[in-house]
Amino acid sequence: MECVLGSDAGRILGRGIGGPVNTNFSTVWEVVQSFDRAIEASLLQAQVAEDQVSLVVVGSPTRRETLASVVGRWFPRAEMLSVSEGQLVLAAGGLVERGVAVISGTGSLVFARDAVGRTISVGGWGTVLGDDGSAYDIAVSALRAVCRADDGRGPSTRLTERILSWAQVGHPREIPQAIYGPNAPSRCAVAALAQDVAEAAGAGDAVAHDILVQAGSALADQVTATALRIGFEPGNPMTVVASGGVLMGNATVFSELVQRVQSPYPQAEIQRASVSPAIGGVAIGLRQAGASQSTLLELFPPPGALKGGGSA
């Protein structure tokens, strides 16, 4: 997670990075430690005292009671505004009011807001119930592909060597002992394998490439389902803002998402977020405080300044 401190004039004063904050997968103690690291680093960089902060905008999968406790301890004089992760991403796309946010990082989620303020979320079910198109989903697909290849049920792949190294075992049949049991890797540690998939795809591995294409397709399915449920008609203009490490850093997943969404929605404008979701939170806070449009625009790079990332 990221904490960003902004001024009334639309300047970024300090930033800090913490760890996982999803209380479905991390203990409350771990989540609190993540918040504490990020908040402390941002305050130190900004040289701002806690009592100078008047509004805290939080968009996080952390349970509300934990959020309230952390914010109240660090910023006792501040108001807390709790928003969804999707709202942060729409704001990070240039203060988009009506549209769809698609997030693919360790997990995945799609969120939409219509012209009258109605919202809806699709996905975000977690590792067992489904984080389709996420880094974790890509990693699990890679692990399964290696197992199928060893069984003779699937093609050979460069991923075998990479995953054996990651699991620190000598043969695919030993992978289960690294995945299951008391020393099982964390959700984030498994999701990190998505980078190995991207690198293998970039080196020409067809299995890895297909996994990335499938991830983009799965995210597109969620976007179109969300759009239809909230009433965005195919053929009409629609803004889609993409965020998260997978979509910001992987050209294959992003291009597949664009192609699949623009089939039923040919007028859809699909863009990567121009700033981080945390800066989107600063924009929401400034707008809540009545900041002018020119002040809000100070948070965003000029058109064309953001270049797409990723080569896989």
C-alpha positions as CSV (number, residue, x, y, z in Angstrom):
1,M,0.0,0.0,0.0
2,E,1.0,3.6,-0.5
3,C,0.4,6.7,1.6
4,V,0.6,10.1,-0.1
5,L,0.5,13.5,1.7
6,G,-0.8,16.4,-0.4
7,S,-1.0,20.1,0.2
8,D,-4.0,22.4,-0.3
9,A,-2.3,23.7,-3.4
10,G,-2.2,20.3,-5.1
11,R,1.5,19.5,-4.4
12,I,2.7,16.1,-3.3
13,L,4.6,16.6,-0.1
14,G,5.5,13.0,0.9
15,R,5.1,9.4,0.0
16,G,5.6,6.1,1.8
17,I,5.2,2.5,0.9
18,G,3.9,-0.3,3.2
19,G,3.1,-3.9,2.8
20,P,-0.2,-5.9,2.3
21,V,-3.3,-4.4,3.9
22,N,-6.0,-7.0,3.0
23,T,-7.3,-8.3,6.3
24,N,-8.7,-11.4,4.5
25,F,-5.1,-12.6,3.9
26,S,-3.0,-10.8,6.5
27,T,-3.3,-10.6,10.3
28,V,-4.4,-7.3,11.8
29,W,-1.0,-6.8,13.3
30,E,0.6,-7.2,9.8
31,V,-1.8,-4.8,8.3
32,V,-1.3,-2.2,11.0
33,Q,2.5,-2.5,10.6
34,S,2.1,-1.9,6.9
35,F,0.0,1.3,7.5
36,D,2.5,2.5,10.1
37,R,5.5,2.1,7.8
38,A,3.8,4.0,5.0
39,I,2.4,6.8,7.1
40,E,5.6,7.3,9.0
41,A,7.7,7.5,5.8
42,S,5.3,9.9,4.2
43,L,5.3,12.2,7.2
44,L,9.0,12.1,7.5
45,Q,9.5,13.0,3.8
46,A,6.9,15.8,4.0
47,Q,8.2,17.2,7.3
48,V,4.6,17.5,8.3
49,A,3.2,17.0,11.9
50,E,0.3,14.6,12.3
51,D,-1.9,17.3,13.7
52,Q,-1.5,19.3,10.5
53,V,-3.5,16.7,8.5
54,S,-7.2,17.6,8.3
55,L,-8.6,14.9,6.0
56,V,-7.6,11.3,5.3
57,V,-9.0,9.5,2.3
58,V,-8.7,5.7,2.5
59,G,-9.5,3.2,-0.1
60,S,-8.4,-0.2,1.1
61,P,-9.5,-3.8,1.5
62,T,-8.8,-3.4,5.2
63,R,-11.8,-3.8,7.6
64,R,-13.3,-0.5,8.6
65,E,-12.7,-0.9,12.3
66,T,-9.0,-1.4,11.7
67,L,-8.8,1.6,9.4
68,A,-10.6,3.8,11.9
69,S,-8.2,2.7,14.6
70,V,-5.0,3.4,12.6
71,V,-6.2,6.7,11.3
72,G,-7.5,7.8,14.7
73,R,-4.1,7.0,16.3
74,W,-2.0,8.8,13.7
75,F,-4.3,11.7,12.8
76,P,-6.6,12.4,15.8
77,R,-7.7,15.7,14.4
78,A,-8.5,14.5,10.9
79,E,-11.7,13.5,9.3
80,M,-11.6,10.0,7.6
81,L,-13.3,9.5,4.3
82,S,-13.5,5.9,3.3
83,V,-13.9,5.1,-0.4
84,S,-13.6,2.0,-2.6
85,E,-10.3,1.1,-4.3
86,G,-12.2,1.6,-7.6
87,Q,-13.0,5.2,-6.7
88,L,-9.3,5.8,-6.2
89,V,-8.5,4.4,-9.6
90,L,-11.2,6.4,-11.4
91,A,-9.8,9.5,-9.7
92,A,-6.2,8.5,-10.7
93,G,-7.4,8.4,-14.3
94,G,-7.9,12.2,-14.3
95,L,-10.9,12.5,-11.9
96,V,-13.2,10.3,-14.0
97,E,-16.7,10.7,-12.7
98,R,-18.5,8.0,-14.8
99,G,-16.7,4.9,-16.0
100,V,-15.1,1.6,-15.1
101,A,-12.0,0.9,-13.0
102,V,-10.2,-2.3,-13.5
103,I,-7.5,-3.3,-11.1
104,S,-5.0,-6.2,-11.5
105,G,-2.3,-6.5,-8.9
106,T,-1.8,-9.3,-6.5
107,G,-5.6,-9.7,-6.7
108,S,-8.1,-8.2,-9.2
109,L,-11.3,-6.1,-9.0
110,V,-13.6,-4.2,-11.4
111,F,-15.6,-1.2,-10.2
112,A,-18.0,1.1,-12.1
113,R,-19.8,4.4,-11.3
114,D,-22.6,5.8,-13.4
115,A,-23.7,9.4,-14.1
116,V,-26.0,9.5,-11.0
117,G,-23.5,8.0,-8.6
118,R,-24.6,4.4,-8.5
119,T,-21.7,2.0,-8.1
120,I,-21.1,-1.7,-8.6
121,S,-18.2,-4.1,-8.1
122,V,-17.4,-7.4,-9.9
123,G,-14.6,-9.8,-8.9
124,G,-12.3,-9.3,-6.0
125,W,-13.3,-12.7,-4.5
126,G,-9.8,-13.7,-3.4
127,T,-7.5,-16.5,-4.2
128,V,-10.0,-19.5,-3.8
129,L,-13.2,-17.9,-5.0
130,G,-11.5,-16.1,-7.9
131,D,-9.2,-13.1,-8.5
132,D,-9.3,-13.8,-12.3
133,G,-6.6,-12.0,-14.3
134,S,-4.6,-11.1,-11.3
135,A,-0.9,-11.7,-10.6
136,Y,-1.9,-14.6,-8.3
137,D,-4.1,-16.1,-11.0
138,I,-1.3,-15.8,-13.5
139,A,1.1,-17.5,-11.1
140,V,-1.3,-20.4,-10.3
141,S,-1.9,-20.9,-14.1
142,A,1.9,-21.2,-14.5
143,L,2.2,-23.7,-11.6
144,R,-0.5,-25.8,-13.1
145,A,1.0,-25.6,-16.6
146,V,4.3,-27.0,-15.2
147,C,2.4,-29.8,-13.5
148,R,0.5,-30.6,-16.7
149,A,3.7,-30.6,-18.7
150,D,5.3,-33.1,-16.3
151,D,2.2,-35.3,-16.6
152,G,2.4,-35.2,-20.4
153,R,-1.0,-33.5,-20.5
154,G,0.4,-30.2,-21.7
155,P,3.3,-28.7,-23.8
156,S,6.8,-28.3,-22.3
157,T,7.6,-24.8,-21.1
158,R,10.5,-22.6,-19.9
159,L,8.4,-22.0,-16.8
160,T,9.4,-25.4,-15.5
161,E,13.0,-24.3,-14.8
162,R,11.9,-21.0,-13.4
163,I,9.3,-22.5,-11.0
164,L,11.7,-25.3,-9.8
165,S,14.2,-22.6,-8.9
166,W,11.5,-20.5,-7.2
167,A,10.3,-23.5,-5.2
168,Q,13.9,-24.7,-4.5
169,V,13.1,-28.2,-5.6
170,G,14.7,-30.5,-8.2
171,H,11.6,-32.0,-9.9
172,P,8.0,-31.0,-10.6
173,R,6.8,-33.8,-8.4
174,E,8.4,-31.9,-5.5
175,I,6.5,-28.7,-6.1
176,P,3.5,-29.7,-3.8
177,Q,5.8,-29.8,-0.8
178,A,6.8,-26.2,-1.4
179,I,3.2,-25.1,-2.0
180,Y,1.3,-26.8,0.8
181,G,2.0,-27.3,4.5
182,P,3.1,-25.2,7.4
183,N,5.8,-23.4,5.3
184,A,3.5,-22.6,2.4
185,P,4.4,-19.3,0.6
186,S,2.3,-16.2,1.2
187,R,-0.2,-15.0,-1.4
188,C,2.2,-12.2,-2.4
189,A,5.1,-14.6,-2.7
190,V,3.1,-16.8,-5.1
191,A,1.8,-13.8,-7.0
192,A,5.4,-12.7,-7.6
193,L,5.8,-15.6,-10.1
194,A,3.7,-13.5,-12.5
195,Q,7.0,-11.6,-13.3
196,D,8.6,-14.9,-14.3
197,V,5.7,-15.6,-16.6
198,A,6.1,-12.2,-18.2
199,E,9.8,-12.8,-18.7
200,A,9.3,-16.3,-20.1
201,A,6.7,-14.9,-22.5
202,G,9.1,-12.2,-23.6
203,A,11.7,-15.0,-24.3
204,G,9.2,-16.6,-26.7
205,D,7.6,-19.2,-24.5
206,A,4.1,-20.0,-25.9
207,V,2.6,-21.4,-22.7
208,A,3.6,-18.3,-20.8
209,H,2.2,-16.0,-23.5
210,D,-1.1,-17.9,-23.5
211,I,-1.4,-17.4,-19.8
212,L,-1.0,-13.7,-20.1
213,V,-3.5,-13.6,-23.0
214,Q,-6.0,-15.5,-20.8
215,A,-5.4,-13.0,-17.9
216,G,-6.3,-10.1,-20.2
217,S,-9.4,-11.9,-21.5
218,A,-10.5,-12.7,-17.9
219,L,-10.2,-9.1,-16.9
220,A,-12.1,-8.0,-20.1
221,D,-14.9,-10.4,-19.2
222,Q,-15.3,-8.7,-15.8
223,V,-15.2,-5.3,-17.3
224,T,-18.0,-6.0,-19.8
225,A,-20.0,-7.8,-17.1
226,T,-19.7,-4.7,-14.9
227,A,-20.5,-2.3,-17.7
228,L,-23.7,-4.2,-18.6
229,R,-24.8,-4.6,-15.0
230,I,-24.6,-0.8,-14.4
231,G,-26.3,0.1,-17.6
232,F,-23.5,1.2,-20.0
233,E,-24.8,0.3,-23.4
234,P,-22.6,-1.4,-26.0
235,G,-21.8,1.0,-28.8
236,N,-21.9,4.1,-26.4
237,P,-18.8,5.9,-25.2
238,M,-17.3,4.5,-22.0
239,T,-14.1,5.3,-20.0
240,V,-12.1,2.5,-18.5
241,V,-9.2,3.2,-16.2
242,A,-6.7,0.4,-15.6
243,S,-4.4,0.2,-12.6
244,G,-2.3,-2.4,-10.7
245,G,1.1,-3.9,-11.4
246,V,-0.1,-6.4,-14.0
247,L,-2.0,-3.8,-16.1
248,M,0.5,-1.0,-15.6
249,G,3.5,-3.2,-16.4
250,N,2.4,-5.9,-18.9
251,A,1.7,-4.9,-22.5
252,T,0.3,-8.4,-23.4
253,V,-2.4,-8.4,-20.7
254,F,-3.3,-4.8,-21.3
255,S,-3.6,-5.1,-25.1
256,E,-5.7,-8.2,-24.7
257,L,-8.0,-6.3,-22.3
258,V,-8.3,-3.4,-24.8
259,Q,-9.1,-5.7,-27.7
260,R,-11.7,-7.8,-25.9
261,V,-13.5,-4.8,-24.3
262,Q,-13.6,-2.8,-27.5
263,S,-15.3,-5.7,-29.4
264,P,-18.7,-5.0,-27.7
265,Y,-17.7,-1.4,-26.8
266,P,-16.0,0.0,-29.9
267,Q,-16.1,3.5,-28.5
268,A,-14.6,2.6,-25.2
269,E,-11.6,4.7,-24.2
270,I,-9.3,2.4,-22.2
271,Q,-6.4,4.1,-20.5
272,R,-3.9,3.3,-17.8
273,A,-4.2,5.5,-14.6
274,S,-2.0,8.6,-15.0
275,V,-1.1,8.7,-11.3
276,S,-1.1,6.1,-8.5
277,P,-4.4,5.4,-6.8
278,A,-3.0,7.0,-3.6
279,I,-2.6,10.3,-5.5
280,G,-6.2,9.7,-6.8
281,G,-7.1,9.7,-3.1
282,V,-5.4,13.1,-2.6
283,A,-7.5,14.4,-5.6
284,I,-10.7,13.1,-4.0
285,G,-9.8,14.8,-0.7
286,L,-9.0,18.1,-2.3
287,R,-12.2,18.0,-4.3
288,Q,-14.1,17.2,-1.0
289,A,-12.4,20.3,0.5
290,G,-13.6,22.5,-2.4
291,A,-10.3,22.9,-4.3
292,S,-10.5,24.5,-7.7
293,Q,-10.2,22.5,-10.9
294,S,-6.8,24.1,-11.6
295,T,-5.5,23.0,-8.2
296,L,-6.7,19.4,-8.9
297,L,-5.0,19.4,-12.2
298,E,-1.7,20.1,-10.5
299,L,-1.7,16.4,-9.4
300,F,-1.8,15.0,-12.9
301,P,0.9,14.9,-15.6
302,P,0.3,16.9,-18.8
303,P,-1.2,14.9,-21.7
304,G,1.3,12.5,-23.3
305,A,3.7,12.6,-20.3
306,L,2.8,9.1,-19.1
307,K,4.2,6.3,-21.2
308,G,2.8,2.8,-21.2
309,G,5.0,0.3,-19.3
310,G,6.0,-3.3,-19.8
311,S,7.5,-5.3,-22.6
312,A,6.0,-8.8,-22.1
